[in-house]
C-alpha cells in the first residue's frame, strides 16, 4: 500500500473500495464482487434452512426469492 500525506494525516490507498454496495478493485476485475454476492446468497439459504422445517422445493424457492427481493 502506498502512503501519502494530506496535511499532517497519513492517507493509505488500498487495493479495493466499496462504493454503493459494489466492490471496486484496482484491476477492475469483478471476482471479489461475485464472491461477496455468492457468500450473501449462501448466508440467506443457510438462514432459511435453519429456520424452516418444511423443505419442499416450491416453498424453499418462494422463501428464497422473497428474501432476495428485499435485499
PDB file of N, CA, C, O and CB in Angstrom:
ATOM      1  N   UNK A   1       0.833  -1.183   0.000  1.00  0.00           N
ATOM      2  CA  UNK A   1       0.000   0.000   0.000  1.00  0.00           C
ATOM      3  C   UNK A   1       0.880   1.249   0.000  1.00  0.00           C
ATOM      4  O   UNK A   1       1.875   1.310   0.721  1.00  0.00           O
ATOM      5  CB  UNK A   1      -0.949  -0.004   1.212  1.00  0.00           C
ATOM      6  N   UNK A   2       0.522   2.217  -0.785  1.00  0.00           N
ATOM      7  CA  UNK A   2       1.244   3.477  -0.832  1.00  0.00           C
ATOM      8  C   UNK A   2       0.683   4.413   0.234  1.00  0.00           C
ATOM      9  O   UNK A   2      -0.524   4.456   0.472  1.00  0.00           O
ATOM     10  CB  UNK A   2       1.150   4.120  -2.240  1.00  0.00           C
ATOM     11  N   UNK A   3       1.577   5.155   0.863  1.00  0.00           N
ATOM     12  CA  UNK A   3       1.166   6.103   1.891  1.00  0.00           C
ATOM     13  C   UNK A   3       1.431   7.516   1.377  1.00  0.00           C
ATOM     14  O   UNK A   3       2.514   7.817   0.875  1.00  0.00           O
ATOM     15  CB  UNK A   3       1.919   5.842   3.239  1.00  0.00           C
ATOM     16  N   UNK A   4       0.426   8.371   1.512  1.00  0.00           N
ATOM     17  CA  UNK A   4       0.553   9.757   1.114  1.00  0.00           C
ATOM     18  C   UNK A   4       0.124  10.631   2.285  1.00  0.00           C
ATOM     19  O   UNK A   4      -0.571  10.171   3.191  1.00  0.00           O
ATOM     20  CB  UNK A   4      -0.291  10.059  -0.156  1.00  0.00           C
ATOM     21  N   UNK A   5       0.536  11.876   2.261  1.00  0.00           N
ATOM     22  CA  UNK A   5       0.167  12.810   3.317  1.00  0.00           C
ATOM     23  C   UNK A   5      -0.853  13.807   2.812  1.00  0.00           C
ATOM     24  O   UNK A   5      -0.748  14.316   1.696  1.00  0.00           O
ATOM     25  CB  UNK A   5       1.398  13.537   3.849  1.00  0.00           C
ATOM     26  N   UNK A   6      -1.848  14.082   3.650  1.00  0.00           N
ATOM     27  CA  UNK A   6      -2.819  15.139   3.408  1.00  0.00           C
ATOM     28  C   UNK A   6      -2.720  16.047   4.622  1.00  0.00           C
ATOM     29  O   UNK A   6      -3.331  15.793   5.660  1.00  0.00           O
ATOM     30  CB  UNK A   6      -4.299  14.576   3.190  1.00  0.00           C
ATOM     31  N   UNK A   7      -1.948  17.100   4.474  1.00  0.00           N
ATOM     32  CA  UNK A   7      -1.622  17.912   5.651  1.00  0.00           C
ATOM     33  C   UNK A   7      -0.702  17.097   6.540  1.00  0.00           C
ATOM     34  O   UNK A   7       0.377  16.689   6.111  1.00  0.00           O
ATOM     35  CB  UNK A   7      -2.915  18.351   6.430  1.00  0.00           C
ATOM     36  N   UNK A   8      -1.121  16.857   7.780  1.00  0.00           N
ATOM     37  CA  UNK A   8      -0.338  16.040   8.705  1.00  0.00           C
ATOM     38  C   UNK A   8      -0.903  14.632   8.850  1.00  0.00           C
ATOM     39  O   UNK A   8      -0.426  13.864   9.685  1.00  0.00           O
ATOM     40  CB  UNK A   8      -0.279  16.709  10.064  1.00  0.00           C
ATOM     41  N   UNK A   9      -1.902  14.282   8.060  1.00  0.00           N
ATOM     42  CA  UNK A   9      -2.584  12.993   8.185  1.00  0.00           C
ATOM     43  C   UNK A   9      -2.082  12.037   7.106  1.00  0.00           C
ATOM     44  O   UNK A   9      -2.027  12.384   5.926  1.00  0.00           O
ATOM     45  CB  UNK A   9      -4.123  13.171   8.083  1.00  0.00           C
ATOM     46  N   UNK A  10      -1.716  10.826   7.532  1.00  0.00           N
ATOM     47  CA  UNK A  10      -1.319   9.793   6.581  1.00  0.00           C
ATOM     48  C   UNK A  10      -2.562   9.231   5.889  1.00  0.00           C
ATOM     49  O   UNK A  10      -3.522   8.838   6.553  1.00  0.00           O
ATOM     50  CB  UNK A  10      -0.525   8.662   7.292  1.00  0.00           C
ATOM     51  N   UNK A  11      -2.541   9.195   4.573  1.00  0.00           N
ATOM     52  CA  UNK A  11      -3.625   8.623   3.784  1.00  0.00           C
ATOM     53  C   UNK A  11      -3.071   7.369   3.108  1.00  0.00           C
ATOM     54  O   UNK A  11      -2.067   7.438   2.399  1.00  0.00           O
ATOM     55  CB  UNK A  11      -4.189   9.658   2.726  1.00  0.00           C
ATOM     56  N   UNK A  12      -3.725   6.220   3.326  1.00  0.00           N
ATOM     57  CA  UNK A  12      -3.266   4.979   2.714  1.00  0.00           C
ATOM     58  C   UNK A  12      -4.222   4.585   1.600  1.00  0.00           C
ATOM     59  O   UNK A  12      -5.440   4.676   1.753  1.00  0.00           O
ATOM     60  CB  UNK A  12      -3.153   3.849   3.766  1.00  0.00           C
ATOM     61  N   UNK A  13      -3.666   4.152   0.487  1.00  0.00           N
ATOM     62  CA  UNK A  13      -4.512   3.686  -0.611  1.00  0.00           C
ATOM     63  C   UNK A  13      -4.594   2.169  -0.537  1.00  0.00           C
ATOM     64  O   UNK A  13      -3.602   1.490  -0.269  1.00  0.00           O
ATOM     65  CB  UNK A  13      -3.957   4.153  -2.001  1.00  0.00           C
ATOM     66  N   UNK A  14      -5.777   1.656  -0.776  1.00  0.00           N
ATOM     67  CA  UNK A  14      -5.995   0.224  -0.722  1.00  0.00           C
ATOM     68  C   UNK A  14      -6.133  -0.361  -2.108  1.00  0.00           C
ATOM     69  O   UNK A  14      -6.137   0.352  -3.112  1.00  0.00           O
ATOM     70  CB  UNK A  14      -7.220  -0.094   0.100  1.00  0.00           C
ATOM     71  N   UNK A  15      -6.246  -1.681  -2.138  1.00  0.00           N
ATOM     72  CA  UNK A  15      -6.392  -2.363  -3.420  1.00  0.00           C
ATOM     73  C   UNK A  15      -7.839  -2.420  -3.861  1.00  0.00           C
ATOM     74  O   UNK A  15      -8.111  -2.627  -5.044  1.00  0.00           O
ATOM     75  CB  UNK A  15      -5.827  -3.763  -3.340  1.00  0.00           C
ATOM     76  N   UNK A  16      -8.788  -2.238  -2.928  1.00  0.00           N
ATOM     77  CA  UNK A  16     -10.194  -2.256  -3.303  1.00  0.00           C
ATOM     78  C   UNK A  16     -10.992  -1.333  -2.403  1.00  0.00           C
ATOM     79  O   UNK A  16     -10.620  -1.067  -1.260  1.00  0.00           O
ATOM     80  CB  UNK A  16     -10.754  -3.677  -3.238  1.00  0.00           C
ATOM     81  N   UNK A  17     -12.093  -0.854  -2.946  1.00  0.00           N
ATOM     82  CA  UNK A  17     -13.006   0.037  -2.240  1.00  0.00           C
ATOM     83  C   UNK A  17     -14.419  -0.470  -2.456  1.00  0.00           C
ATOM     84  O   UNK A  17     -14.712  -1.127  -3.455  1.00  0.00           O
ATOM     85  CB  UNK A  17     -12.857   1.514  -2.725  1.00  0.00           C
ATOM     86  N   UNK A  18     -15.293  -0.155  -1.504  1.00  0.00           N
ATOM     87  CA  UNK A  18     -16.702  -0.494  -1.653  1.00  0.00           C
ATOM     88  C   UNK A  18     -17.477   0.815  -1.745  1.00  0.00           C
ATOM     89  O   UNK A  18     -17.427   1.649  -0.841  1.00  0.00           O
ATOM     90  CB  UNK A  18     -17.215  -1.385  -0.460  1.00  0.00           C
ATOM     91  N   UNK A  19     -18.195   0.977  -2.857  1.00  0.00           N
ATOM     92  CA  UNK A  19     -18.956   2.195  -3.090  1.00  0.00           C
ATOM     93  C   UNK A  19     -20.336   1.799  -3.603  1.00  0.00           C
ATOM     94  O   UNK A  19     -20.451   1.083  -4.597  1.00  0.00           O
ATOM     95  CB  UNK A  19     -18.223   3.141  -4.100  1.00  0.00           C
ATOM     96  N   UNK A  20     -21.370   2.259  -2.932  1.00  0.00           N
ATOM     97  CA  UNK A  20     -22.750   1.950  -3.277  1.00  0.00           C
ATOM     98  C   UNK A  20     -23.003   0.440  -3.332  1.00  0.00           C
ATOM     99  O   UNK A  20     -23.797  -0.038  -4.142  1.00  0.00           O
ATOM    100  CB  UNK A  20     -23.103   2.583  -4.612  1.00  0.00           C
ATOM    101  N   UNK A  21     -22.315  -0.302  -2.456  1.00  0.00           N
ATOM    102  CA  UNK A  21     -22.507  -1.743  -2.369  1.00  0.00           C
ATOM    103  C   UNK A  21     -21.757  -2.542  -3.413  1.00  0.00           C
ATOM    104  O   UNK A  21     -21.908  -3.762  -3.484  1.00  0.00           O
ATOM    105  CB  UNK A  21     -23.939  -2.052  -2.476  1.00  0.00           C
ATOM    106  N   UNK A  22     -20.953  -1.881  -4.220  1.00  0.00           N
ATOM    107  CA  UNK A  22     -20.192  -2.562  -5.261  1.00  0.00           C
ATOM    108  C   UNK A  22     -18.715  -2.488  -4.909  1.00  0.00           C
ATOM    109  O   UNK A  22     -18.193  -1.418  -4.595  1.00  0.00           O
ATOM    110  CB  UNK A  22     -20.463  -1.937  -6.663  1.00  0.00           C
ATOM    111  N   UNK A  23     -18.043  -3.642  -4.964  1.00  0.00           N
ATOM    112  CA  UNK A  23     -16.621  -3.702  -4.654  1.00  0.00           C
ATOM    113  C   UNK A  23     -15.836  -3.396  -5.920  1.00  0.00           C
ATOM    114  O   UNK A  23     -15.979  -4.086  -6.930  1.00  0.00           O
ATOM    115  CB  UNK A  23     -16.227  -5.093  -4.073  1.00  0.00           C
ATOM    116  N   UNK A  24     -15.005  -2.359  -5.863  1.00  0.00           N
ATOM    117  CA  UNK A  24     -14.172  -1.946  -6.988  1.00  0.00           C
ATOM    118  C   UNK A  24     -12.727  -2.266  -6.640  1.00  0.00           C
ATOM    119  O   UNK A  24     -12.186  -1.747  -5.664  1.00  0.00           O
ATOM    120  CB  UNK A  24     -14.354  -0.422  -7.311  1.00  0.00           C
ATOM    121  N   UNK A  25     -12.103  -3.122  -7.441  1.00  0.00           N
ATOM    122  CA  UNK A  25     -10.708  -3.492  -7.240  1.00  0.00           C
ATOM    123  C   UNK A  25      -9.849  -2.641  -8.165  1.00  0.00           C
ATOM    124  O   UNK A  25     -10.322  -2.183  -9.205  1.00  0.00           O
ATOM    125  CB  UNK A  25     -10.479  -5.014  -7.503  1.00  0.00           C
ATOM    126  N   UNK A  26      -8.598  -2.428  -7.796  1.00  0.00           N
ATOM    127  CA  UNK A  26      -7.748  -1.564  -8.621  1.00  0.00           C
ATOM    128  C   UNK A  26      -7.502  -2.141 -10.011  1.00  0.00           C
ATOM    129  O   UNK A  26      -7.158  -1.397 -10.929  1.00  0.00           O
ATOM    130  CB  UNK A  26      -6.421  -1.332  -7.928  1.00  0.00           C
ATOM    131  N   UNK A  27      -7.671  -3.453 -10.186  1.00  0.00           N
ATOM    132  CA  UNK A  27      -7.526  -4.060 -11.508  1.00  0.00           C
ATOM    133  C   UNK A  27      -8.846  -4.054 -12.281  1.00  0.00           C
ATOM    134  O   UNK A  27      -8.882  -4.469 -13.439  1.00  0.00           O
ATOM    135  CB  UNK A  27      -7.009  -5.490 -11.375  1.00  0.00           C
ATOM    136  N   UNK A  28      -9.920  -3.593 -11.659  1.00  0.00           N
ATOM    137  CA  UNK A  28     -11.261  -3.519 -12.230  1.00  0.00           C
ATOM    138  C   UNK A  28     -11.862  -4.890 -12.547  1.00  0.00           C
ATOM    139  O   UNK A  28     -12.767  -4.992 -13.375  1.00  0.00           O
ATOM    140  CB  UNK A  28     -11.228  -2.687 -13.480  1.00  0.00           C
ATOM    141  N   UNK A  29     -11.364  -5.943 -11.893  1.00  0.00           N
ATOM    142  CA  UNK A  29     -11.946  -7.274 -12.054  1.00  0.00           C
ATOM    143  C   UNK A  29     -13.120  -7.408 -11.088  1.00  0.00           C
ATOM    144  O   UNK A  29     -13.123  -6.819 -10.007  1.00  0.00           O
ATOM    145  CB  UNK A  29     -10.881  -8.395 -11.803  1.00  0.00           C
ATOM    146  N   UNK A  30     -14.117  -8.193 -11.495  1.00  0.00           N
ATOM    147  CA  UNK A  30     -15.335  -8.318 -10.693  1.00  0.00           C
ATOM    148  C   UNK A  30     -15.351  -9.562  -9.814  1.00  0.00           C
ATOM    149  O   UNK A  30     -16.395  -9.888  -9.249  1.00  0.00           O
ATOM    150  CB  UNK A  30     -16.536  -8.333 -11.594  1.00  0.00           C
ATOM    151  N   UNK A  31     -14.239 -10.261  -9.680  1.00  0.00           N
ATOM    152  CA  UNK A  31     -14.230 -11.527  -8.950  1.00  0.00           C
ATOM    153  C   UNK A  31     -14.593 -11.336  -7.481  1.00  0.00           C
ATOM    154  O   UNK A  31     -15.316 -12.167  -6.930  1.00  0.00           O
ATOM    155  CB  UNK A  31     -12.863 -12.186  -9.063  1.00  0.00           C
ATOM    156  N   UNK A  32     -14.128 -10.288  -6.832  1.00  0.00           N
ATOM    157  CA  UNK A  32     -14.456 -10.062  -5.423  1.00  0.00           C
ATOM    158  C   UNK A  32     -15.942  -9.755  -5.252  1.00  0.00           C
ATOM    159  O   UNK A  32     -16.541 -10.159  -4.255  1.00  0.00           O
ATOM    160  CB  UNK A  32     -13.610  -8.912  -4.852  1.00  0.00           C
ATOM    161  N   UNK A  33     -16.542  -9.052  -6.202  1.00  0.00           N
ATOM    162  CA  UNK A  33     -17.971  -8.764  -6.155  1.00  0.00           C
ATOM    163  C   UNK A  33     -18.768 -10.056  -6.283  1.00  0.00           C
ATOM    164  O   UNK A  33     -19.771 -10.237  -5.593  1.00  0.00           O
ATOM    165  CB  UNK A  33     -18.365  -7.773  -7.268  1.00  0.00           C
ATOM    166  N   UNK A  34     -18.330 -10.951  -7.157  1.00  0.00           N
ATOM    167  CA  UNK A  34     -19.011 -12.242  -7.336  1.00  0.00           C
ATOM    168  C   UNK A  34     -18.903 -13.088  -6.074  1.00  0.00           C
ATOM    169  O   UNK A  34     -19.876 -13.727  -5.675  1.00  0.00           O
ATOM    170  CB  UNK A  34     -18.418 -13.008  -8.537  1.00  0.00           C
ATOM    171  N   UNK A  35     -17.745 -13.099  -5.446  1.00  0.00           N
ATOM    172  CA  UNK A  35     -17.551 -13.857  -4.206  1.00  0.00           C
ATOM    173  C   UNK A  35     -18.453 -13.296  -3.108  1.00  0.00           C
ATOM    174  O   UNK A  35     -19.070 -14.057  -2.362  1.00  0.00           O
ATOM    175  CB  UNK A  35     -16.062 -13.813  -3.759  1.00  0.00           C
ATOM    176  N   UNK A  36     -18.532 -11.990  -3.010  1.00  0.00           N
ATOM    177  CA  UNK A  36     -19.379 -11.370  -1.988  1.00  0.00           C
ATOM    178  C   UNK A  36     -20.854 -11.690  -2.225  1.00  0.00           C
ATOM    179  O   UNK A  36     -21.588 -11.956  -1.273  1.00  0.00           O
ATOM    180  CB  UNK A  36     -19.168  -9.848  -1.970  1.00  0.00           C
ATOM    181  N   UNK A  37     -21.296 -11.668  -3.486  1.00  0.00           N
ATOM    182  CA  UNK A  37     -22.691 -11.990  -3.803  1.00  0.00           C
ATOM    183  C   UNK A  37     -23.000 -13.455  -3.501  1.00  0.00           C
ATOM    184  O   UNK A  37     -24.074 -13.767  -2.986  1.00  0.00           O
ATOM    185  CB  UNK A  37     -22.988 -11.684  -5.278  1.00  0.00           C
ATOM    186  N   UNK A  38     -22.075 -14.347  -3.816  1.00  0.00           N
ATOM    187  CA  UNK A  38     -22.279 -15.775  -3.531  1.00  0.00           C
ATOM    188  C   UNK A  38     -22.328 -16.030  -2.028  1.00  0.00           C
ATOM    189  O   UNK A  38     -23.146 -16.820  -1.558  1.00  0.00           O
ATOM    190  CB  UNK A  38     -21.160 -16.620  -4.171  1.00  0.00           C
ATOM    191  N   UNK A  39     -21.459 -15.365  -1.275  1.00  0.00           N
ATOM    192  CA  UNK A  39     -21.479 -15.516   0.188  1.00  0.00           C
ATOM    193  C   UNK A  39     -22.789 -15.021   0.778  1.00  0.00           C
ATOM    194  O   UNK A  39     -23.332 -15.647   1.689  1.00  0.00           O
ATOM    195  CB  UNK A  39     -20.310 -14.759   0.820  1.00  0.00           C
ATOM    196  N   UNK A  40     -23.297 -13.917   0.276  1.00  0.00           N
ATOM    197  CA  UNK A  40     -24.563 -13.388   0.761  1.00  0.00           C
ATOM    198  C   UNK A  40     -25.711 -14.347   0.461  1.00  0.00           C
ATOM    199  O   UNK A  40     -26.573 -14.575   1.311  1.00  0.00           O
ATOM    200  CB  UNK A  40     -24.841 -12.023   0.135  1.00  0.00           C
ATOM    201  N   UNK A  41     -25.721 -14.906  -0.742  1.00  0.00           N
ATOM    202  CA  UNK A  41     -26.769 -15.863  -1.112  1.00  0.00           C
ATOM    203  C   UNK A  41     -26.683 -17.116  -0.246  1.00  0.00           C
ATOM    204  O   UNK A  41     -27.712 -17.644   0.177  1.00  0.00           O
ATOM    205  CB  UNK A  41     -26.658 -16.240  -2.604  1.00  0.00           C
ATOM    206  N   UNK A  42     -25.478 -17.594   0.022  1.00  0.00           N
ATOM    207  CA  UNK A  42     -25.311 -18.783   0.859  1.00  0.00           C
ATOM    208  C   UNK A  42     -25.747 -18.527   2.298  1.00  0.00           C
ATOM    209  O   UNK A  42     -26.309 -19.416   2.939  1.00  0.00           O
ATOM    210  CB  UNK A  42     -23.857 -19.243   0.834  1.00  0.00           C
ATOM    211  N   UNK A  43     -25.497 -17.327   2.810  1.00  0.00           N
ATOM    212  CA  UNK A  43     -25.969 -16.986   4.163  1.00  0.00           C
ATOM    213  C   UNK A  43     -27.490 -16.986   4.207  1.00  0.00           C
ATOM    214  O   UNK A  43     -28.081 -17.469   5.173  1.00  0.00           O
ATOM    215  CB  UNK A  43     -25.424 -15.606   4.605  1.00  0.00           C
ATOM    216  N   UNK A  44     -28.135 -16.446   3.163  1.00  0.00           N
ATOM    217  CA  UNK A  44     -29.593 -16.425   3.098  1.00  0.00           C
ATOM    218  C   UNK A  44     -30.153 -17.843   3.048  1.00  0.00           C
ATOM    219  O   UNK A  44     -31.108 -18.161   3.757  1.00  0.00           O
ATOM    220  CB  UNK A  44     -30.064 -15.625   1.877  1.00  0.00           C
ATOM    221  N   UNK A  45     -29.565 -18.691   2.217  1.00  0.00           N
ATOM    222  CA  UNK A  45     -30.009 -20.082   2.136  1.00  0.00           C
ATOM    223  C   UNK A  45     -29.810 -20.813   3.458  1.00  0.00           C
ATOM    224  O   UNK A  45     -30.656 -21.610   3.863  1.00  0.00           O
ATOM    225  CB  UNK A  45     -29.262 -20.810   1.024  1.00  0.00           C
ATOM    226  N   UNK A  46     -28.700 -20.545   4.127  1.00  0.00           N
ATOM    227  CA  UNK A  46     -28.448 -21.167   5.420  1.00  0.00           C
ATOM    228  C   UNK A  46     -29.465 -20.746   6.465  1.00  0.00           C
ATOM    229  O   UNK A  46     -29.911 -21.568   7.266  1.00  0.00           O
ATOM    230  CB  UNK A  46     -27.059 -20.828   5.896  1.00  0.00           C
ATOM    231  N   UNK A  47     -29.834 -19.469   6.463  1.00  0.00           N
ATOM    232  CA  UNK A  47     -30.833 -18.981   7.406  1.00  0.00           C
ATOM    233  C   UNK A  47     -32.182 -19.654   7.150  1.00  0.00           C
ATOM    234  O   UNK A  47     -32.860 -20.063   8.093  1.00  0.00           O
ATOM    235  CB  UNK A  47     -30.968 -17.449   7.305  1.00  0.00           C
ATOM    236  N   UNK A  48     -32.573 -19.769   5.884  1.00  0.00           N
ATOM    237  CA  UNK A  48     -33.834 -20.434   5.544  1.00  0.00           C
ATOM    238  C   UNK A  48     -33.781 -21.894   5.984  1.00  0.00           C
ATOM    239  O   UNK A  48     -34.737 -22.410   6.563  1.00  0.00           O
ATOM    240  CB  UNK A  48     -34.118 -20.336   4.019  1.00  0.00           C
ATOM    241  N   UNK A  49     -32.676 -22.547   5.712  1.00  0.00           N
ATOM    242  CA  UNK A  49     -32.524 -23.960   6.044  1.00  0.00           C
ATOM    243  C   UNK A  49     -32.607 -24.200   7.555  1.00  0.00           C
ATOM    244  O   UNK A  49     -33.196 -25.186   7.997  1.00  0.00           O
ATOM    245  CB  UNK A  49     -31.196 -24.483   5.505  1.00  0.00           C
ATOM    246  N   UNK A  50     -32.020 -23.305   8.340  1.00  0.00           N
ATOM    247  CA  UNK A  50     -32.065 -23.455   9.802  1.00  0.00           C
ATOM    248  C   UNK A  50     -33.419 -23.094  10.382  1.00  0.00           C
ATOM    249  O   UNK A  50     -33.795 -23.617  11.431  1.00  0.00           O
ATOM    250  CB  UNK A  50     -31.001 -22.596  10.446  1.00  0.00           C
ATOM    251  N   UNK A  51     -34.155 -22.221   9.731  1.00  0.00           N
ATOM    252  CA  UNK A  51     -35.391 -21.684  10.287  1.00  0.00           C
ATOM    253  C   UNK A  51     -36.616 -22.536   9.990  1.00  0.00           C
ATOM    254  O   UNK A  51     -37.472 -22.707  10.857  1.00  0.00           O
ATOM    255  CB  UNK A  51     -35.614 -20.306   9.766  1.00  0.00           C
ATOM    256  N   UNK A  52     -36.711 -23.069   8.786  1.00  0.00           N
ATOM    257  CA  UNK A  52     -37.929 -23.750   8.364  1.00  0.00           C
ATOM    258  C   UNK A  52     -37.741 -25.263   8.339  1.00  0.00           C
ATOM    259  O   UNK A  52     -36.703 -25.774   7.919  1.00  0.00           O
ATOM    260  CB  UNK A  52     -38.360 -23.255   6.989  1.00  0.00           C
ATOM    261  N   UNK A  53     -38.774 -25.963   8.801  1.00  0.00           N
ATOM    262  CA  UNK A  53     -38.734 -27.418   8.862  1.00  0.00           C
ATOM    263  C   UNK A  53     -39.159 -28.018   7.530  1.00  0.00           C
ATOM    264  O   UNK A  53     -38.569 -29.000   7.080  1.00  0.00           O
ATOM    265  CB  UNK A  53     -39.632 -27.936   9.992  1.00  0.00           C
ATOM    266  N   UNK A  54     -40.168 -27.447   6.898  1.00  0.00           N
ATOM    267  CA  UNK A  54     -40.686 -27.955   5.629  1.00  0.00           C
ATOM    268  C   UNK A  54     -39.674 -27.624   4.528  1.00  0.00           C
ATOM    269  O   UNK A  54     -39.407 -26.452   4.262  1.00  0.00           O
ATOM    270  CB  UNK A  54     -42.099 -27.340   5.304  1.00  0.00           C
ATOM    271  N   UNK A  55     -39.120 -28.636   3.899  1.00  0.00           N
ATOM    272  CA  UNK A  55     -38.088 -28.421   2.886  1.00  0.00           C
ATOM    273  C   UNK A  55     -38.590 -28.691   1.465  1.00  0.00           C
ATOM    274  O   UNK A  55     -37.800 -29.025   0.582  1.00  0.00           O
ATOM    275  CB  UNK A  55     -36.894 -29.304   3.178  1.00  0.00           C
ATOM    276  N   UNK A  56     -39.882 -28.551   1.244  1.00  0.00           N
ATOM    277  CA  UNK A  56     -40.434 -28.748  -0.097  1.00  0.00           C
ATOM    278  C   UNK A  56     -39.813 -27.716  -1.039  1.00  0.00           C
ATOM    279  O   UNK A  56     -39.684 -26.548  -0.671  1.00  0.00           O
ATOM    280  CB  UNK A  56     -41.997 -28.629  -0.090  1.00  0.00           C
ATOM    281  N   UNK A  57     -39.430 -28.127  -2.237  1.00  0.00           N
ATOM    282  CA  UNK A  57     -38.676 -27.263  -3.144  1.00  0.00           C
ATOM    283  C   UNK A  57     -39.435 -25.998  -3.537  1.00  0.00           C
ATOM    284  O   UNK A  57     -38.830 -24.932  -3.653  1.00  0.00           O
ATOM    285  CB  UNK A  57     -38.307 -28.030  -4.384  1.00  0.00           C
ATOM    286  N   UNK A  58     -40.751 -26.096  -3.746  1.00  0.00           N
ATOM    287  CA  UNK A  58     -41.520 -24.893  -4.109  1.00  0.00           C
ATOM    288  C   UNK A  58     -41.548 -23.885  -2.976  1.00  0.00           C
ATOM    289  O   UNK A  58     -41.449 -22.680  -3.211  1.00  0.00           O
ATOM    290  CB  UNK A  58     -42.950 -25.268  -4.496  1.00  0.00           C
ATOM    291  N   UNK A  59     -41.682 -24.362  -1.763  1.00  0.00           N
ATOM    292  CA  UNK A  59     -41.701 -23.468  -0.605  1.00  0.00           C
ATOM    293  C   UNK A  59     -40.338 -22.822  -0.400  1.00  0.00           C
ATOM    294  O   UNK A  59     -40.245 -21.620  -0.150  1.00  0.00           O
ATOM    295  CB  UNK A  59     -42.120 -24.230   0.659  1.00  0.00           C
ATOM    296  N   UNK A  60     -39.280 -23.624  -0.508  1.00  0.00           N
ATOM    297  CA  UNK A  60     -37.923 -23.085  -0.337  1.00  0.00           C
ATOM    298  C   UNK A  60     -37.622 -22.023  -1.399  1.00  0.00           C
ATOM    299  O   UNK A  60     -37.019 -20.992  -1.099  1.00  0.00           O
ATOM    300  CB  UNK A  60     -36.876 -24.223  -0.410  1.00  0.00           C
ATOM    301  N   UNK A  61     -38.041 -22.279  -2.630  1.00  0.00           N
ATOM    302  CA  UNK A  61     -37.809 -21.319  -3.703  1.00  0.00           C
ATOM    303  C   UNK A  61     -38.550 -20.014  -3.444  1.00  0.00           C
ATOM    304  O   UNK A  61     -37.985 -18.938  -3.640  1.00  0.00           O
ATOM    305  CB  UNK A  61     -38.238 -21.908  -5.045  1.00  0.00           C
ATOM    306  N   UNK A  62     -39.790 -20.089  -3.012  1.00  0.00           N
ATOM    307  CA  UNK A  62     -40.569 -18.867  -2.708  1.00  0.00           C
ATOM    308  C   UNK A  62     -39.954 -18.083  -1.562  1.00  0.00           C
ATOM    309  O   UNK A  62     -39.879 -16.856  -1.621  1.00  0.00           O
ATOM    310  CB  UNK A  62     -42.020 -19.226  -2.363  1.00  0.00           C
ATOM    311  N   UNK A  63     -39.511 -18.782  -0.516  1.00  0.00           N
ATOM    312  CA  UNK A  63     -38.863 -18.111   0.613  1.00  0.00           C
ATOM    313  C   UNK A  63     -37.597 -17.404   0.162  1.00  0.00           C
ATOM    314  O   UNK A  63     -37.373 -16.241   0.498  1.00  0.00           O
ATOM    315  CB  UNK A  63     -38.539 -19.115   1.725  1.00  0.00           C
ATOM    316  N   UNK A  64     -36.775 -18.105  -0.596  1.00  0.00           N
ATOM    317  CA  UNK A  64     -35.514 -17.536  -1.066  1.00  0.00           C
ATOM    318  C   UNK A  64     -35.764 -16.319  -1.949  1.00  0.00           C
ATOM    319  O   UNK A  64     -35.101 -15.294  -1.786  1.00  0.00           O
ATOM    320  CB  UNK A  64     -34.704 -18.588  -1.833  1.00  0.00           C
ATOM    321  N   UNK A  65     -36.705 -16.414  -2.878  1.00  0.00           N
ATOM    322  CA  UNK A  65     -36.998 -15.291  -3.768  1.00  0.00           C
ATOM    323  C   UNK A  65     -37.561 -14.106  -3.006  1.00  0.00           C
ATOM    324  O   UNK A  65     -37.251 -12.958  -3.327  1.00  0.00           O
ATOM    325  CB  UNK A  65     -37.974 -15.715  -4.852  1.00  0.00           C
ATOM    326  N   UNK A  66     -38.391 -14.370  -1.991  1.00  0.00           N
ATOM    327  CA  UNK A  66     -38.956 -13.257  -1.229  1.00  0.00           C
ATOM    328  C   UNK A  66     -37.884 -12.540  -0.421  1.00  0.00           C
ATOM    329  O   UNK A  66     -37.953 -11.323  -0.251  1.00  0.00           O
ATOM    330  CB  UNK A  66     -40.062 -13.754  -0.302  1.00  0.00           C
ATOM    331  N   UNK A  67     -36.897 -13.272   0.078  1.00  0.00           N
ATOM    332  CA  UNK A  67     -35.823 -12.629   0.822  1.00  0.00           C
ATOM    333  C   UNK A  67     -34.866 -11.893  -0.100  1.00  0.00           C
ATOM    334  O   UNK A  67     -34.326 -10.856   0.285  1.00  0.00           O
ATOM    335  CB  UNK A  67     -35.065 -13.654   1.641  1.00  0.00           C
ATOM    336  N   UNK A  68     -34.644 -12.392  -1.290  1.00  0.00           N
ATOM    337  CA  UNK A  68     -33.765 -11.708  -2.230  1.00  0.00           C
ATOM    338  C   UNK A  68     -34.379 -10.415  -2.734  1.00  0.00           C
ATOM    339  O   UNK A  68     -33.659  -9.450  -2.988  1.00  0.00           O
ATOM    340  CB  UNK A  68     -33.442 -12.614  -3.399  1.00  0.00           C
ATOM    341  N   UNK A  69     -35.692 -10.378  -2.882  1.00  0.00           N
ATOM    342  CA  UNK A  69     -36.353  -9.164  -3.343  1.00  0.00           C
ATOM    343  C   UNK A  69     -36.192  -8.028  -2.347  1.00  0.00           C
ATOM    344  O   UNK A  69     -36.230  -6.861  -2.736  1.00  0.00           O
ATOM    345  CB  UNK A  69     -37.825  -9.429  -3.593  1.00  0.00           C
ATOM    346  N   UNK A  70     -36.014  -8.343  -1.078  1.00  0.00           N
ATOM    347  CA  UNK A  70     -35.873  -7.314  -0.040  1.00  0.00           C
ATOM    348  C   UNK A  70     -34.467  -6.773   0.043  1.00  0.00           C
ATOM    349  O   UNK A  70     -34.271  -5.654   0.518  1.00  0.00           O
ATOM    350  CB  UNK A  70     -36.276  -7.866   1.304  1.00  0.00           C
ATOM    351  N   UNK A  71     -33.474  -7.534  -0.406  1.00  0.00           N
ATOM    352  CA  UNK A  71     -32.067  -7.119  -0.274  1.00  0.00           C
ATOM    353  C   UNK A  71     -31.603  -6.325  -1.427  1.00  0.00           C
ATOM    354  O   UNK A  71     -30.447  -5.905  -1.463  1.00  0.00           O
ATOM    355  CB  UNK A  71     -31.178  -8.294  -0.115  1.00  0.00           C
TER     356      UNK A  71
END
